[in-house]
Amino acid sequence: MLDAVLYLRRSDVGPAAAWWADVERYPHGAPGIVRELMRGPSVACDPTEAEQALAWARAHPAWVEDPAPLYAHDPNAEPG
């Protein structure tokens, strides 16, 4: 059986763009997967990596919920 793969995706819409700008000022504290998202719109990862990156991101003082600056996408999830 193959391990689950998720795509951690970046959103630069509205308030999310300000979150990325704040993180990019001091990128060294960000997890590697978040630093990878600074260079592109999406990164393949396992569920644990996605969970850890999202936990770090949500703890950042500039975090916003709508739209979230990053989110996990499961390509095998049922639509709807």
C-alpha positions in Angstrom: 0.0 0.0 0.0 1.3 3.5 -0.9 1.6 6.1 1.8 -0.9 9.0 1.7 0.3 12.0 -0.2 -1.1 15.5 0.4 -0.4 18.7 -1.4 0.2 21.7 0.9 -0.9 24.7 -1.1 -0.3 28.4 -0.8 -2.9 31.1 -1.0 -1.9 34.7 -1.7 -5.4 36.2 -1.8 -6.4 39.2 0.3 -5.2 39.0 4.0 -3.3 35.7 3.3 -0.8 37.8 1.2 0.1 39.8 4.4 0.7 36.6 6.3 3.2 35.4 3.6 4.9 38.8 3.6 5.3 38.6 7.3 6.7 35.1 7.2 9.1 36.0 4.4 10.7 38.7 6.5 12.1 36.1 8.8 12.0 32.8 6.9 14.6 30.9 9.0 12.0 30.1 11.8 9.6 28.5 9.3 9.5 24.7 8.7 11.2 23.6 5.5 8.0 22.8 3.8 6.7 26.4 4.4 10.0 27.8 3.0 9.4 25.6 -0.1 6.0 27.2 -0.5 7.7 30.6 -0.6 9.1 29.5 -4.0 6.0 27.9 -5.5 2.3 27.3 -5.1 2.2 23.7 -4.0 4.4 21.1 -2.3 3.8 17.3 -2.0 4.1 16.0 1.5 2.9 13.3 3.8 0.1 13.9 6.3 2.4 14.4 9.3 4.5 17.0 7.5 1.3 18.9 6.5 -0.1 18.7 10.0 3.2 20.1 11.5 3.4 22.9 8.9 -0.2 23.9 9.5 0.2 23.9 13.3 3.3 26.2 12.9 1.4 28.4 10.5 -1.7 28.7 12.7 0.5 29.6 15.7 2.1 32.5 13.8 0.7 35.9 15.0 -0.3 37.1 11.6 -2.4 33.9 10.8 -5.8 34.6 9.2 -8.6 32.1 8.6 -10.3 33.4 5.6 -8.6 32.8 3.3 -6.0 30.6 5.0 -2.5 31.3 3.8 -1.8 27.6 3.4 -4.0 24.5 3.3 -3.7 20.8 2.7 -5.3 19.2 -0.4 -5.9 15.5 -0.6 -6.0 14.5 -4.3 -7.7 11.2 -3.4 -10.6 12.7 -1.3 -14.1 12.4 -2.6 -15.3 15.7 -4.1 -18.2 17.5 -2.4 
